[in-house]
Amino acid sequence: MIDLLSFAKKHFEKKLPFVVFSKPNLDKIVGLFQKNDELYSVENFEESGFVFASFDGNRQVLIPENQSEIKITDFVFEENNSNNFPVLENEKGKEAFENLVQKGIDAIRNGSFQKVVLSRKEIVAIEDFDFAVIFERLLQTYPTAFKYCWFHPKVGMWIGATPEQLLKSDGLKINTVALAGTQKVEENKDVIWGEKEIEEQEFVTDFIVDNLKDIASELSISKPYTLKAGAILHIKTDIEAVLKPENNLKKVLEILHPTPAVCGLPKPVSREFILRNEGYDREFYSGFLGELNKAFVTSETKSDLFVNLRCMQVKENEAHLYIGCGVTKDSVPEKEFVETANKALTMKRILL
Ligand SMILES: C=C(O[C@@H]1C=C(C(=O)O)C=C[C@H]1O)C(=O)O
């Protein structure tokens, strides 16, 4: 076992907060081990440490740098791991979810909003759960994702491997992405995107660009391209901006979170629809997390934040997997269910 993860296990046994994470395409693991069990919150986004924020914006937990022991280590990526996991069927909650999606489609066709991202939870039984083993599997299985295991005795444990950046910031320069549209990887087949997925992703790009325009002095946008995330593909556009000097990270996060990639368009009505109709609390799923004002490996004052997708909440004998999909006027409820089932595999693969 990697020393840093053995250390994390001891810290966990003492019921003290910690996070271990590994950034996309880097063979390093960073750990922040908080020295007390205080529940700290972000006040103004000028703090440094690791932030873990809920979807509804009500909880923004901070593991502060100045209250934590920081450990960084290298790990070796083993080339020979295969990506050929069986696709599991899971019919649980199918009907309820399809009804929810239909309700979303109806609201869109009635003109209430243009897009809404709806989600559900799958509960998987786990025995003899060892987060360190699971985290090592994440490292080996999802090199291009942001992998993490986060624990606070007053909140619980979350583990994930997200493909989606929320924001990178370095002074006034920021980078973000518009990510949406989903299909399964199929070997030896050209990737073709349908109208629904193209439109759904354009909504996200347009929202980000329109909203950043007012606060940015420079803005550049890439062409949309296909991104591979484990066994699924998404459409992605890279967006880079230089903020006007009077702006700050808090302002940008208020604008961006939650993006239409996890909420909808327009934001307030779709958010309201989610909170009213999903019938459960998303908690930290589709919130955001990551390095706040500190790049721990290089010691620079930068932030590197991700959207909390492809994640699970670890309970006593259960893992709660959270998965969602973008709904537009052209959605088909059954297909959307299949999309969430495919996304659930990101976590199931490393559990089974
Ligand atoms: C909502 C999720 O993913 C988001 C929704 C996507 C879609 O609707 O195609 C694609 C990527 C993510 O932005 C999730 O993984 O739970």
The ligand as an ORCA input file, in Angstrom:
! r2SCAN-3c Opt
* xyz 0 1
  C     -24.777     15.032    -14.672
  C     -23.750     14.264    -15.030
  O     -22.947     14.544    -16.087
  C     -23.099     15.736    -16.819
  C     -24.116     15.585    -17.860
  C     -23.781     15.157    -19.127
  C     -24.866     14.872    -20.146
  O     -26.020     15.138    -19.871
  O     -24.566     14.337    -21.214
  C     -22.444     15.022    -19.495
  C     -21.455     15.374    -18.673
  C     -21.724     16.055    -17.409
  O     -21.647     17.421    -17.598
  C     -23.360     13.056    -14.238
  O     -22.360     12.429    -14.591
  O     -24.027     12.735    -13.252
*
